Amino acid sequence: MDVRILEGVAVGTPTVRLAASLYLSRQGVEYRIGLMMRHFQATNRAALISRAHSLGVLSVGAWPPRVLPEFLEP
């Protein structure tokens, strides 16, 4: 779930649209984003995506950005 949310935030998808596409509440999406921001020590969404790119979690040179397979849990 976090992967889909992170990819959605990376392309600028609004929270309400993310929530609808993932069958979650808006608050549920915001909660998961908050957890990721704490995990990546980011202060806002832009910093979250920047940190994910710099750590190699998101693909580089492709649109839309995708979480790389080595960061997916089996």
PDB file of N, CA, C and O in Angstrom:
ATOM      1  N   MET A   1       0.833  -1.185   0.000  1.00  0.00           N
ATOM      2  CA  MET A   1       0.000   0.000   0.000  1.00  0.00           C
ATOM      3  C   MET A   1       0.885   1.259   0.000  1.00  0.00           C
ATOM      4  O   MET A   1       0.619   2.219  -0.723  1.00  0.00           O
ATOM      5  N   ASP A   2       1.938   1.230   0.823  1.00  0.00           N
ATOM      6  CA  ASP A   2       2.822   2.395   0.890  1.00  0.00           C
ATOM      7  C   ASP A   2       3.475   2.691  -0.458  1.00  0.00           C
ATOM      8  O   ASP A   2       3.692   3.851  -0.807  1.00  0.00           O
ATOM      9  N   VAL A   3       3.786   1.643  -1.208  1.00  0.00           N
ATOM     10  CA  VAL A   3       4.403   1.824  -2.522  1.00  0.00           C
ATOM     11  C   VAL A   3       3.465   2.608  -3.439  1.00  0.00           C
ATOM     12  O   VAL A   3       3.886   3.566  -4.087  1.00  0.00           O
ATOM     13  N   ARG A   4       2.215   2.207  -3.495  1.00  0.00           N
ATOM     14  CA  ARG A   4       1.251   2.892  -4.363  1.00  0.00           C
ATOM     15  C   ARG A   4       1.038   4.330  -3.907  1.00  0.00           C
ATOM     16  O   ARG A   4       0.888   5.226  -4.738  1.00  0.00           O
ATOM     17  N   ILE A   5       1.022   4.560  -2.597  1.00  0.00           N
ATOM     18  CA  ILE A   5       0.852   5.921  -2.083  1.00  0.00           C
ATOM     19  C   ILE A   5       2.074   6.762  -2.422  1.00  0.00           C
ATOM     20  O   ILE A   5       1.930   7.900  -2.868  1.00  0.00           O
ATOM     21  N   LEU A   6       3.274   6.223  -2.221  1.00  0.00           N
ATOM     22  CA  LEU A   6       4.501   6.967  -2.524  1.00  0.00           C
ATOM     23  C   LEU A   6       4.574   7.313  -4.006  1.00  0.00           C
ATOM     24  O   LEU A   6       4.944   8.432  -4.361  1.00  0.00           O
ATOM     25  N   GLU A   7       4.225   6.371  -4.872  1.00  0.00           N
ATOM     26  CA  GLU A   7       4.216   6.647  -6.308  1.00  0.00           C
ATOM     27  C   GLU A   7       3.168   7.704  -6.659  1.00  0.00           C
ATOM     28  O   GLU A   7       3.400   8.546  -7.527  1.00  0.00           O
ATOM     29  N   GLY A   8       2.034   7.661  -5.994  1.00  0.00           N
ATOM     30  CA  GLY A   8       0.996   8.658  -6.230  1.00  0.00           C
ATOM     31  C   GLY A   8       1.424  10.049  -5.797  1.00  0.00           C
ATOM     32  O   GLY A   8       1.178  11.029  -6.501  1.00  0.00           O
ATOM     33  N   VAL A   9       2.061  10.135  -4.650  1.00  0.00           N
ATOM     34  CA  VAL A   9       2.563  11.425  -4.165  1.00  0.00           C
ATOM     35  C   VAL A   9       3.638  11.949  -5.119  1.00  0.00           C
ATOM     36  O   VAL A   9       3.710  13.151  -5.374  1.00  0.00           O
ATOM     37  N   ALA A  10       4.465  11.056  -5.639  1.00  0.00           N
ATOM     38  CA  ALA A  10       5.546  11.459  -6.544  1.00  0.00           C
ATOM     39  C   ALA A  10       5.030  12.100  -7.823  1.00  0.00           C
ATOM     40  O   ALA A  10       5.681  12.986  -8.377  1.00  0.00           O
ATOM     41  N   VAL A  11       3.873  11.663  -8.297  1.00  0.00           N
ATOM     42  CA  VAL A  11       3.322  12.254  -9.527  1.00  0.00           C
ATOM     43  C   VAL A  11       2.349  13.387  -9.232  1.00  0.00           C
ATOM     44  O   VAL A  11       1.821  14.005 -10.156  1.00  0.00           O
ATOM     45  N   GLY A  12       2.106  13.667  -7.956  1.00  0.00           N
ATOM     46  CA  GLY A  12       1.257  14.795  -7.585  1.00  0.00           C
ATOM     47  C   GLY A  12      -0.216  14.485  -7.488  1.00  0.00           C
ATOM     48  O   GLY A  12      -1.042  15.395  -7.564  1.00  0.00           O
ATOM     49  N   THR A  13      -0.567  13.232  -7.321  1.00  0.00           N
ATOM     50  CA  THR A  13      -1.974  12.856  -7.203  1.00  0.00           C
ATOM     51  C   THR A  13      -2.552  13.396  -5.902  1.00  0.00           C
ATOM     52  O   THR A  13      -1.954  13.193  -4.845  1.00  0.00           O
ATOM     53  N   PRO A  14      -3.681  14.069  -5.943  1.00  0.00           N
ATOM     54  CA  PRO A  14      -4.293  14.594  -4.716  1.00  0.00           C
ATOM     55  C   PRO A  14      -4.686  13.453  -3.766  1.00  0.00           C
ATOM     56  O   PRO A  14      -4.969  12.335  -4.196  1.00  0.00           O
ATOM     57  N   THR A  15      -4.694  13.760  -2.493  1.00  0.00           N
ATOM     58  CA  THR A  15      -5.000  12.773  -1.458  1.00  0.00           C
ATOM     59  C   THR A  15      -6.357  12.125  -1.683  1.00  0.00           C
ATOM     60  O   THR A  15      -6.490  10.910  -1.543  1.00  0.00           O
ATOM     61  N   VAL A  16      -7.356  12.907  -2.025  1.00  0.00           N
ATOM     62  CA  VAL A  16      -8.709  12.368  -2.215  1.00  0.00           C
ATOM     63  C   VAL A  16      -8.726  11.369  -3.372  1.00  0.00           C
ATOM     64  O   VAL A  16      -9.360  10.319  -3.271  1.00  0.00           O
ATOM     65  N   ARG A  17      -8.044  11.681  -4.456  1.00  0.00           N
ATOM     66  CA  ARG A  17      -8.006  10.766  -5.595  1.00  0.00           C
ATOM     67  C   ARG A  17      -7.234   9.487  -5.251  1.00  0.00           C
ATOM     68  O   ARG A  17      -7.630   8.391  -5.647  1.00  0.00           O
ATOM     69  N   LEU A  18      -6.122   9.637  -4.506  1.00  0.00           N
ATOM     70  CA  LEU A  18      -5.380   8.455  -4.048  1.00  0.00           C
ATOM     71  C   LEU A  18      -6.273   7.572  -3.185  1.00  0.00           C
ATOM     72  O   LEU A  18      -6.319   6.355  -3.360  1.00  0.00           O
ATOM     73  N   ALA A  19      -6.971   8.196  -2.264  1.00  0.00           N
ATOM     74  CA  ALA A  19      -7.842   7.445  -1.355  1.00  0.00           C
ATOM     75  C   ALA A  19      -8.902   6.681  -2.137  1.00  0.00           C
ATOM     76  O   ALA A  19      -9.156   5.511  -1.852  1.00  0.00           O
ATOM     77  N   ALA A  20      -9.514   7.319  -3.104  1.00  0.00           N
ATOM     78  CA  ALA A  20     -10.557   6.659  -3.888  1.00  0.00           C
ATOM     79  C   ALA A  20     -10.000   5.500  -4.705  1.00  0.00           C
ATOM     80  O   ALA A  20     -10.625   4.442  -4.786  1.00  0.00           O
ATOM     81  N   SER A  21      -8.833   5.689  -5.309  1.00  0.00           N
ATOM     82  CA  SER A  21      -8.271   4.631  -6.150  1.00  0.00           C
ATOM     83  C   SER A  21      -7.768   3.446  -5.334  1.00  0.00           C
ATOM     84  O   SER A  21      -7.711   2.324  -5.837  1.00  0.00           O
ATOM     85  N   LEU A  22      -7.401   3.691  -4.075  1.00  0.00           N
ATOM     86  CA  LEU A  22      -6.884   2.617  -3.218  1.00  0.00           C
ATOM     87  C   LEU A  22      -7.934   2.090  -2.243  1.00  0.00           C
ATOM     88  O   LEU A  22      -7.641   1.229  -1.413  1.00  0.00           O
ATOM     89  N   TYR A  23      -9.154   2.608  -2.346  1.00  0.00           N
ATOM     90  CA  TYR A  23     -10.253   2.207  -1.461  1.00  0.00           C
ATOM     91  C   TYR A  23      -9.910   2.423   0.012  1.00  0.00           C
ATOM     92  O   TYR A  23     -10.171   1.571   0.862  1.00  0.00           O
ATOM     93  N   LEU A  24      -9.321   3.582   0.289  1.00  0.00           N
ATOM     94  CA  LEU A  24      -8.991   3.992   1.651  1.00  0.00           C
ATOM     95  C   LEU A  24      -9.695   5.305   1.947  1.00  0.00           C
ATOM     96  O   LEU A  24     -10.211   5.962   1.043  1.00  0.00           O
ATOM     97  N   SER A  25      -9.711   5.681   3.215  1.00  0.00           N
ATOM     98  CA  SER A  25     -10.219   7.004   3.568  1.00  0.00           C
ATOM     99  C   SER A  25      -9.118   8.037   3.336  1.00  0.00           C
ATOM    100  O   SER A  25      -7.936   7.699   3.270  1.00  0.00           O
ATOM    101  N   ARG A  26      -9.519   9.284   3.214  1.00  0.00           N
ATOM    102  CA  ARG A  26      -8.536  10.365   3.073  1.00  0.00           C
ATOM    103  C   ARG A  26      -7.607  10.377   4.270  1.00  0.00           C
ATOM    104  O   ARG A  26      -6.398  10.559   4.124  1.00  0.00           O
ATOM    105  N   GLN A  27      -8.175  10.182   5.466  1.00  0.00           N
ATOM    106  CA  GLN A  27      -7.369  10.171   6.681  1.00  0.00           C
ATOM    107  C   GLN A  27      -6.392   8.999   6.692  1.00  0.00           C
ATOM    108  O   GLN A  27      -5.277   9.120   7.200  1.00  0.00           O
ATOM    109  N   GLY A  28      -6.811   7.863   6.132  1.00  0.00           N
ATOM    110  CA  GLY A  28      -5.925   6.702   6.049  1.00  0.00           C
ATOM    111  C   GLY A  28      -4.710   6.974   5.179  1.00  0.00           C
ATOM    112  O   GLY A  28      -3.592   6.588   5.519  1.00  0.00           O
ATOM    113  N   VAL A  29      -4.937   7.645   4.048  1.00  0.00           N
ATOM    114  CA  VAL A  29      -3.834   8.004   3.158  1.00  0.00           C
ATOM    115  C   VAL A  29      -2.919   9.007   3.847  1.00  0.00           C
ATOM    116  O   VAL A  29      -1.697   8.866   3.809  1.00  0.00           O
ATOM    117  N   GLU A  30      -3.511  10.022   4.480  1.00  0.00           N
ATOM    118  CA  GLU A  30      -2.703  11.019   5.192  1.00  0.00           C
ATOM    119  C   GLU A  30      -1.873  10.372   6.301  1.00  0.00           C
ATOM    120  O   GLU A  30      -0.720  10.747   6.515  1.00  0.00           O
ATOM    121  N   TYR A  31      -2.454   9.405   7.001  1.00  0.00           N
ATOM    122  CA  TYR A  31      -1.749   8.692   8.063  1.00  0.00           C
ATOM    123  C   TYR A  31      -0.539   7.956   7.495  1.00  0.00           C
ATOM    124  O   TYR A  31       0.554   8.034   8.057  1.00  0.00           O
ATOM    125  N   ARG A  32      -0.728   7.233   6.369  1.00  0.00           N
ATOM    126  CA  ARG A  32       0.371   6.479   5.763  1.00  0.00           C
ATOM    127  C   ARG A  32       1.461   7.428   5.258  1.00  0.00           C
ATOM    128  O   ARG A  32       2.648   7.123   5.377  1.00  0.00           O
ATOM    129  N   ILE A  33       1.069   8.570   4.698  1.00  0.00           N
ATOM    130  CA  ILE A  33       2.052   9.555   4.246  1.00  0.00           C
ATOM    131  C   ILE A  33       2.835  10.086   5.445  1.00  0.00           C
ATOM    132  O   ILE A  33       4.051  10.256   5.365  1.00  0.00           O
ATOM    133  N   GLY A  34       2.150  10.346   6.546  1.00  0.00           N
ATOM    134  CA  GLY A  34       2.820  10.802   7.760  1.00  0.00           C
ATOM    135  C   GLY A  34       3.830   9.794   8.275  1.00  0.00           C
ATOM    136  O   GLY A  34       4.921  10.166   8.709  1.00  0.00           O
ATOM    137  N   LEU A  35       3.470   8.519   8.229  1.00  0.00           N
ATOM    138  CA  LEU A  35       4.410   7.471   8.654  1.00  0.00           C
ATOM    139  C   LEU A  35       5.647   7.448   7.761  1.00  0.00           C
ATOM    140  O   LEU A  35       6.772   7.321   8.246  1.00  0.00           O
ATOM    141  N   MET A  36       5.428   7.572   6.443  1.00  0.00           N
ATOM    142  CA  MET A  36       6.568   7.582   5.521  1.00  0.00           C
ATOM    143  C   MET A  36       7.435   8.818   5.732  1.00  0.00           C
ATOM    144  O   MET A  36       8.660   8.744   5.633  1.00  0.00           O
ATOM    145  N   MET A  37       6.800   9.957   6.022  1.00  0.00           N
ATOM    146  CA  MET A  37       7.573  11.176   6.263  1.00  0.00           C
ATOM    147  C   MET A  37       8.446  11.023   7.501  1.00  0.00           C
ATOM    148  O   MET A  37       9.591  11.475   7.514  1.00  0.00           O
ATOM    149  N   ARG A  38       7.916  10.393   8.532  1.00  0.00           N
ATOM    150  CA  ARG A  38       8.732  10.140   9.727  1.00  0.00           C
ATOM    151  C   ARG A  38       9.848   9.147   9.424  1.00  0.00           C
ATOM    152  O   ARG A  38      10.983   9.327   9.867  1.00  0.00           O
ATOM    153  N   HIS A  39       9.529   8.103   8.672  1.00  0.00           N
ATOM    154  CA  HIS A  39      10.525   7.082   8.332  1.00  0.00           C
ATOM    155  C   HIS A  39      11.682   7.675   7.532  1.00  0.00           C
ATOM    156  O   HIS A  39      12.846   7.367   7.791  1.00  0.00           O
ATOM    157  N   PHE A  40      11.354   8.533   6.551  1.00  0.00           N
ATOM    158  CA  PHE A  40      12.378   9.155   5.713  1.00  0.00           C
ATOM    159  C   PHE A  40      12.901  10.466   6.299  1.00  0.00           C
ATOM    160  O   PHE A  40      13.740  11.128   5.688  1.00  0.00           O
ATOM    161  N   GLN A  41      12.411  10.839   7.474  1.00  0.00           N
ATOM    162  CA  GLN A  41      12.798  12.085   8.142  1.00  0.00           C
ATOM    163  C   GLN A  41      12.592  13.286   7.216  1.00  0.00           C
ATOM    164  O   GLN A  41      13.491  14.106   7.032  1.00  0.00           O
ATOM    165  N   ALA A  42      11.405  13.373   6.643  1.00  0.00           N
ATOM    166  CA  ALA A  42      11.049  14.452   5.729  1.00  0.00           C
ATOM    167  C   ALA A  42      10.017  15.358   6.395  1.00  0.00           C
ATOM    168  O   ALA A  42       9.175  14.891   7.162  1.00  0.00           O
ATOM    169  N   THR A  43      10.085  16.643   6.102  1.00  0.00           N
ATOM    170  CA  THR A  43       9.188  17.607   6.728  1.00  0.00           C
ATOM    171  C   THR A  43       7.920  17.868   5.927  1.00  0.00           C
ATOM    172  O   THR A  43       6.943  18.389   6.465  1.00  0.00           O
ATOM    173  N   ASN A  44       7.925  17.507   4.629  1.00  0.00           N
ATOM    174  CA  ASN A  44       6.746  17.690   3.795  1.00  0.00           C
ATOM    175  C   ASN A  44       6.789  16.693   2.641  1.00  0.00           C
ATOM    176  O   ASN A  44       7.727  15.904   2.530  1.00  0.00           O
ATOM    177  N   ARG A  45       5.780  16.732   1.791  1.00  0.00           N
ATOM    178  CA  ARG A  45       5.690  15.755   0.701  1.00  0.00           C
ATOM    179  C   ARG A  45       6.826  15.899  -0.305  1.00  0.00           C
ATOM    180  O   ARG A  45       7.366  14.902  -0.785  1.00  0.00           O
ATOM    181  N   ALA A  46       7.186  17.135  -0.623  1.00  0.00           N
ATOM    182  CA  ALA A  46       8.284  17.346  -1.572  1.00  0.00           C
ATOM    183  C   ALA A  46       9.579  16.769  -1.019  1.00  0.00           C
ATOM    184  O   ALA A  46      10.347  16.144  -1.750  1.00  0.00           O
ATOM    185  N   ALA A  47       9.820  16.977   0.263  1.00  0.00           N
ATOM    186  CA  ALA A  47      11.023  16.436   0.895  1.00  0.00           C
ATOM    187  C   ALA A  47      10.971  14.908   0.940  1.00  0.00           C
ATOM    188  O   ALA A  47      12.001  14.247   0.814  1.00  0.00           O
ATOM    189  N   LEU A  48       9.781  14.352   1.120  1.00  0.00           N
ATOM    190  CA  LEU A  48       9.615  12.896   1.119  1.00  0.00           C
ATOM    191  C   LEU A  48      10.031  12.311  -0.229  1.00  0.00           C
ATOM    192  O   LEU A  48      10.782  11.337  -0.276  1.00  0.00           O
ATOM    193  N   ILE A  49       9.555  12.890  -1.307  1.00  0.00           N
ATOM    194  CA  ILE A  49       9.879  12.388  -2.633  1.00  0.00           C
ATOM    195  C   ILE A  49      11.349  12.623  -2.943  1.00  0.00           C
ATOM    196  O   ILE A  49      12.003  11.761  -3.531  1.00  0.00           O
ATOM    197  N   SER A  50      11.869  13.767  -2.558  1.00  0.00           N
ATOM    198  CA  SER A  50      13.285  14.055  -2.758  1.00  0.00           C
ATOM    199  C   SER A  50      14.157  13.043  -2.026  1.00  0.00           C
ATOM    200  O   SER A  50      15.146  12.554  -2.573  1.00  0.00           O
ATOM    201  N   ARG A  51      13.789  12.734  -0.798  1.00  0.00           N
ATOM    202  CA  ARG A  51      14.550  11.765  -0.005  1.00  0.00           C
ATOM    203  C   ARG A  51      14.453  10.374  -0.632  1.00  0.00           C
ATOM    204  O   ARG A  51      15.447   9.651  -0.689  1.00  0.00           O
ATOM    205  N   ALA A  52      13.278  10.000  -1.096  1.00  0.00           N
ATOM    206  CA  ALA A  52      13.106   8.695  -1.729  1.00  0.00           C
ATOM    207  C   ALA A  52      13.964   8.588  -2.999  1.00  0.00           C
ATOM    208  O   ALA A  52      14.565   7.546  -3.258  1.00  0.00           O
ATOM    209  N   HIS A  53      14.016   9.666  -3.784  1.00  0.00           N
ATOM    210  CA  HIS A  53      14.862   9.673  -4.981  1.00  0.00           C
ATOM    211  C   HIS A  53      16.328   9.569  -4.599  1.00  0.00           C
ATOM    212  O   HIS A  53      17.068   8.780  -5.185  1.00  0.00           O
ATOM    213  N   SER A  54      16.752  10.357  -3.622  1.00  0.00           N
ATOM    214  CA  SER A  54      18.171  10.373  -3.255  1.00  0.00           C
ATOM    215  C   SER A  54      18.629   9.056  -2.647  1.00  0.00           C
ATOM    216  O   SER A  54      19.806   8.709  -2.743  1.00  0.00           O
ATOM    217  N   LEU A  55      17.719   8.317  -2.023  1.00  0.00           N
ATOM    218  CA  LEU A  55      18.068   7.016  -1.451  1.00  0.00           C
ATOM    219  C   LEU A  55      17.921   5.882  -2.463  1.00  0.00           C
ATOM    220  O   LEU A  55      18.208   4.725  -2.154  1.00  0.00           O
ATOM    221  N   GLY A  56      17.474   6.219  -3.670  1.00  0.00           N
ATOM    222  CA  GLY A  56      17.344   5.211  -4.714  1.00  0.00           C
ATOM    223  C   GLY A  56      16.097   4.362  -4.617  1.00  0.00           C
ATOM    224  O   GLY A  56      16.027   3.298  -5.233  1.00  0.00           O
ATOM    225  N   VAL A  57      15.108   4.808  -3.854  1.00  0.00           N
ATOM    226  CA  VAL A  57      13.868   4.052  -3.715  1.00  0.00           C
ATOM    227  C   VAL A  57      13.016   4.205  -4.973  1.00  0.00           C
ATOM    228  O   VAL A  57      12.384   3.246  -5.416  1.00  0.00           O
ATOM    229  N   LEU A  58      12.997   5.396  -5.541  1.00  0.00           N
ATOM    230  CA  LEU A  58      12.220   5.657  -6.756  1.00  0.00           C
ATOM    231  C   LEU A  58      13.124   5.591  -7.981  1.00  0.00           C
ATOM    232  O   LEU A  58      14.299   5.954  -7.923  1.00  0.00           O
ATOM    233  N   SER A  59      12.561   5.126  -9.079  1.00  0.00           N
ATOM    234  CA  SER A  59      13.316   5.025 -10.327  1.00  0.00           C
ATOM    235  C   SER A  59      13.712   6.417 -10.809  1.00  0.00           C
ATOM    236  O   SER A  59      13.014   7.402 -10.568  1.00  0.00           O
ATOM    237  N   VAL A  60      14.840   6.469 -11.491  1.00  0.00           N
ATOM    238  CA  VAL A  60      15.348   7.727 -12.024  1.00  0.00           C
ATOM    239  C   VAL A  60      15.241   7.682 -13.541  1.00  0.00           C
ATOM    240  O   VAL A  60      15.519   6.653 -14.156  1.00  0.00           O
ATOM    241  N   GLY A  61      14.844   8.778 -14.136  1.00  0.00           N
ATOM    242  CA  GLY A  61      14.791   8.866 -15.589  1.00  0.00           C
ATOM    243  C   GLY A  61      13.573   8.222 -16.228  1.00  0.00           C
ATOM    244  O   GLY A  61      13.557   7.976 -17.435  1.00  0.00           O
ATOM    245  N   ALA A  62      12.548   7.946 -15.423  1.00  0.00           N
ATOM    246  CA  ALA A  62      11.330   7.353 -15.964  1.00  0.00           C
ATOM    247  C   ALA A  62      10.130   8.112 -15.410  1.00  0.00           C
ATOM    248  O   ALA A  62      10.145   8.601 -14.281  1.00  0.00           O
ATOM    249  N   TRP A  63       9.101   8.194 -16.231  1.00  0.00           N
ATOM    250  CA  TRP A  63       7.867   8.826 -15.759  1.00  0.00           C
ATOM    251  C   TRP A  63       6.711   7.889 -16.035  1.00  0.00           C
ATOM    252  O   TRP A  63       6.604   7.406 -17.163  1.00  0.00           O
ATOM    253  N   PRO A  64       5.875   7.610 -15.123  1.00  0.00           N
ATOM    254  CA  PRO A  64       5.890   8.074 -13.735  1.00  0.00           C
ATOM    255  C   PRO A  64       6.935   7.325 -12.916  1.00  0.00           C
ATOM    256  O   PRO A  64       7.297   6.195 -13.245  1.00  0.00           O
ATOM    257  N   PRO A  65       7.418   7.958 -11.848  1.00  0.00           N
ATOM    258  CA  PRO A  65       8.411   7.285 -11.009  1.00  0.00           C
ATOM    259  C   PRO A  65       7.808   6.047 -10.358  1.00  0.00           C
ATOM    260  O   PRO A  65       6.650   6.063  -9.940  1.00  0.00           O
ATOM    261  N   ARG A  66       8.570   5.003 -10.274  1.00  0.00           N
ATOM    262  CA  ARG A  66       8.137   3.751  -9.659  1.00  0.00           C
ATOM    263  C   ARG A  66       9.112   3.356  -8.572  1.00  0.00           C
ATOM    264  O   ARG A  66      10.306   3.644  -8.656  1.00  0.00           O
ATOM    265  N   VAL A  67       8.595   2.695  -7.552  1.00  0.00           N
ATOM    266  CA  VAL A  67       9.455   2.139  -6.515  1.00  0.00           C
ATOM    267  C   VAL A  67      10.182   0.959  -7.139  1.00  0.00           C
ATOM    268  O   VAL A  67       9.565   0.107  -7.779  1.00  0.00           O
ATOM    269  N   LEU A  68      11.496   0.914  -6.951  1.00  0.00           N
ATOM    270  CA  LEU A  68      12.296  -0.147  -7.540  1.00  0.00           C
ATOM    271  C   LEU A  68      11.990  -1.496  -6.881  1.00  0.00           C
ATOM    272  O   LEU A  68      11.678  -1.553  -5.692  1.00  0.00           O
ATOM    273  N   PRO A  69      12.079  -2.570  -7.652  1.00  0.00           N
ATOM    274  CA  PRO A  69      11.713  -3.903  -7.133  1.00  0.00           C
ATOM    275  C   PRO A  69      12.488  -4.327  -5.886  1.00  0.00           C
ATOM    276  O   PRO A  69      11.945  -5.050  -5.051  1.00  0.00           O
ATOM    277  N   GLU A  70      13.725  -3.904  -5.742  1.00  0.00           N
ATOM    278  CA  GLU A  70      14.496  -4.326  -4.568  1.00  0.00           C
ATOM    279  C   GLU A  70      13.977  -3.737  -3.259  1.00  0.00           C
ATOM    280  O   GLU A  70      14.385  -4.173  -2.182  1.00  0.00           O
ATOM    281  N   PHE A  71      13.081  -2.748  -3.336  1.00  0.00           N
ATOM    282  CA  PHE A  71      12.496  -2.160  -2.140  1.00  0.00           C
ATOM    283  C   PHE A  71      11.108  -2.714  -1.841  1.00  0.00           C
ATOM    284  O   PHE A  71      10.473  -2.307  -0.869  1.00  0.00           O
ATOM    285  N   LEU A  72      10.638  -3.633  -2.665  1.00  0.00           N
ATOM    286  CA  LEU A  72       9.335  -4.250  -2.439  1.00  0.00           C
ATOM    287  C   LEU A  72       9.484  -5.451  -1.525  1.00  0.00           C
ATOM    288  O   LEU A  72      10.423  -6.235  -1.662  1.00  0.00           O
ATOM    289  N   GLU A  73       8.554  -5.591  -0.595  1.00  0.00           N
ATOM    290  CA  GLU A  73       8.583  -6.742   0.288  1.00  0.00           C
ATOM    291  C   GLU A  73       7.887  -7.911  -0.407  1.00  0.00           C
ATOM    292  O   GLU A  73       6.872  -7.715  -1.076  1.00  0.00           O
ATOM    293  N   PRO A  74       8.422  -9.124  -0.253  1.00  0.00           N
ATOM    294  CA  PRO A  74       7.782 -10.276  -0.902  1.00  0.00           C
ATOM    295  C   PRO A  74       6.462 -10.633  -0.272  1.00  0.00           C
ATOM    296  O   PRO A  74       5.806 -11.579  -0.708  1.00  0.00           O
TER     297      PRO A  74
END
